[in-house]
Amino acid sequence: MELRVMGRVEILHDGVARGVQGRTQRALLSLLVLRLRAWTPASLIVEALWPDGWSERAHTRLHVQIHRLRRQLGDGVLLSSAYGYRLDLAQSAVDAWRFEHSARSALAGDLPDHDLETLRHLERVASLWEGEPFPGVDLPETAAWQSELRDLYTQVREKCSEFHLEFGDGRTALRLLTLLTQEQPENEHAQVLRLSALQQTGRATELPEAFTQVNRALADLGLDSAPDLCAPHQPLSRLREEAIRSDLAIVDPAGELIPCSEDETDPTMRGSVLRRELAYILMATGRPHEALTVLERLEALHSGLGHENQCAILLRDMVAVMALIGDLRRALRLLGEASRLDGRTTGTDAMLRIIRALVLTHMSRLNRAEESLTAAGEPTGPMARQVMWWRTRSQIDRRAGRQHDAVVGALTALDIARRASAETDKGPLLLDVACSKRDAGDVECFDWYRTALLCAHETMRIPLAAGTHASMAKAQLMWGRPKTAIVHARAGLELAQWSGYWLFAGRAAARLAEAEEQMGDTPSALRHRREAQSHYRRIDFPVPFTHRTAASPGAGTGITCEPAALGD
């Protein structure tokens, strides 16, 4: 026999459900379920059911209710003694107790974080919730347990949403969170997650209205917004594309404003300054080719005016875009052009050498990268140069197998960036720390990946999100979780293909193939390895491929294309 007290109060005999009729009968059963397998004194039951006071009449009424309930439950279930009454049932026979145990176990942290199987377990726990516990029962004794069960259900739903956001499934997260915030408008954590889901699903234009609605709802409830709820709104002020385009329509609508000098405070430089900032936004939000077009036109303008310092800076910006796309050979050529201006420019030579070292590192040319970083000198000078120097140092060390040094370098770069300015772009630095900790075998890498993903989605950084998912897929493979790796690899591949970042697309496809191979899906693995090779060829990425024969249990033998060198 089983009892249902969530959504409805029913007794199940051999799978056949029969409702418990009458408010008093439901209240009595709820009290006994709450104190399952413990003796409940008659005085406590009488006080709960008839709070007007003890009387012989109340005692008689209790006996009548006990008799009726015992008849519904069947022989040997409702026991009585001098100590009172109790149900002779295991907690597994009652849906509310099953839900509580499952929820507390899932939320206790014993299951692995960042794992697809953990999400599936949480979803199974959420499916156990069949409605409000003890419906129609209004007793002080059960109210506390009802509240606890509701809180557990909320936590499980929030946790599921966090996993979906982490795995790049913003649509599912948004569906879950929209329902949750409608039920609980005062739940600020759920509201914060919903704003993140709006950003992740590309619905950032709805954020101002959503933010206003949340604050209005909280005000109606007499509550103030917590700092965490204000945080997701802050990136809205940094997404300046519309404002920049409006300013350009007034300052320099045709792009014909000729700068009289290279001084950025010069009013005639206003158009160039705005367009360079616009290029940054385009690059960060997944429109690299538009960014390159803007920078190329600016570089041509300043080159014609003999502004060599400005040209070197713009060439450096173009290198950054090409490095994100993965066109590293072209990036090196542009660095060569910028380097030829070194003797006649100020303040760009050291930074160009550092950037050159970083590009060479991604091409696995570590000796030349070391030479270029050494030529750049010590990590001194402007904060931005120090950050870039330590980033490059960390990545060289990581690819050279010096994992401890790589972690130190990545953390140093992040620390400098945090001290430099609140507006410093910390997203790539968070990813650097995650990758270095991953390669050092530190499970903390998953917390850093989650922070990097949160940063990417809050600031609408499509390249950062794509790269983080692809890199996290590798981490999941290292920890023996191919199913979860497939989820991250697919998310990274979709984002990278959509935005045209072919280097990240190649990496994500390669990770997806590796995970599928571990799962025994050789045909899909072969298809995605070929797709990865296609993406690398598209940008002439210098990764040699070798063919090898791979045998999978029950899948026959297939020829796969495997990259000989791949970094993050």
C-alpha positions, 0 to 999 in steps of 0.5 A: 500500500502507498499514500499520496499526499502531494497534489491530492490525498489518496490511498493506493491499494494494488495500484488502484487509487482512492481519495480520502474524503472529508477535511478531518480525515485528510487532516488526521492522515496528514498528521500521522504522515508527518510523524510517520512511524512515531507514536502521536499522542491522542491529546496532540491529535485532538488539539490539532483537529479541534483546537477549541479545547479537550472534551469527552466529546472530542475524544469520542470524535477522535475514535470515530475518525480513527475507525473510519481512517483505519477502514480505508487504510486496511488491516495492520496499517494504523496502529494504536497503543497507550502512547497514541497512534502511528502508521506502520508504513515505510517512508518510501511508501509516501510520496512526500517523504520520497520527494524530500529524501530525493531532493535533499540527496540531490542538493547535498553536493554528493553528485558530481558538479557540471555533469549531465547525469547530475542534471538528469537526476535533478530532473527525475527529482523534480518529476516526483513533485505532483503538486502542493503537499496536503492540499486542503489541509490547514494545520500549524503542525503540517504548515512547516513541512509544507513550506520545507517541501516547497523550498526544496522543489524551488531549489531543485528547479533553480539548480536544473535551470543553472545546469541548463544555462551552463550547458548552453540550453538557454531556451529550456532554462528560460521556460523553467524560470519564466514559470518559476518567477510567475509563481514566485515574483519575490524570488530574486535568485530565480529572477537573476537566472531568468535575466541571464537566460534572456541574454543567453537566448539572444533576447537582450532587447527584452532585458530592460522591460524584464528588469523594470517588471521585476523591480515593480513586482518587488516594490509591490511586495515591499521589497528592495532589489538585492545587488545580485539582481542589479548585476545583470542589468549593468551590462545593458549600459555597456552595450553601446552599439545603438548609442554609438551609431546614433552619435556617428549619425550626428558627428560623422554620418558619411565617414568623411570626417578627416582627423587633423591629428592622432590625438584622441581628444581632438574633436576631429578624431571623434568619428575614429574613436567611436568606430573603433569602439563599435568594432570592439562591440561587433567583435564581442557580440559575434560579428567579426567580419563587420568588425574587420570591415570597420577597422580596415576602413579606419586603417586605410583612412589613417594610413593615407593621412600618415598617422603611423601610430594610429595605424599600428594600433588599428593593425593590432586590433585587426590581429585580435579579430583574426586571432578570434576567427582563427586566421592566425597566418593572416594575423601574423602578416598584419603583425609584420606590417605593424612591426615595420612601424615600430621604429616610428611609433610610440608605445606599440612595439612591446605590446605587438611582440607580446601579441605576436608571442600569443599568436605563435603560441596558438600555432604551437610554435613555442620556441618562437613564442618564447623569443618574441615574449623575451624580446618584449621585456619584463611585465612592466608599464601599462596594466593592459600590457602586464595583463597580456604579458602574463596571459601569454606567459601562462599559455606558453607554460601550459602548452610546454607542460609546466602546468603549475607555472601556467596556473600562477601566470593566469591568476596573476593576469586576472589579479592585475586586471581586477586591480586595474579597472572595474571595466577591464575585460576579465572574461578571457582571463577567467577562461585562461584560469579554467584551462590552466587548472584543467590541465593541472588536474584541478577539479576547481576548473569547473567553477572557473568555467561556470564563472566564465560562461556566466560572464560571457552570457551576461555581456553577450560575448558570443566568442567567449561562450563558444570557446568556453563550451569547447574547452569545457568539453575537453575538461569533461572528457578528461574527467571521464564524462563523455555524455556531458562533453557532447552537450558542451561541444554541441553548444560551442559548435552551434555558437561558433558556427552562428557567429563565424568563429571557425577556430572555435567551431573546429575545436568544438567539432573535434571535442564532439568527435572525441566524445562520440568515439568514447560513446561508441558512435564511430560514424558520428565521430568520423563525421565530426572529425571531418567537420573539424578539419573543414573548419580549420581549412576554412581559416588555413589553421596550421594544424596537421591531421593524421589518419589512424584506424580506430576500433570501437566495441560493436562498431567495427573499424573506421578511419578517423581524422585526428588533429596532431596538435590542438590548444584552447 
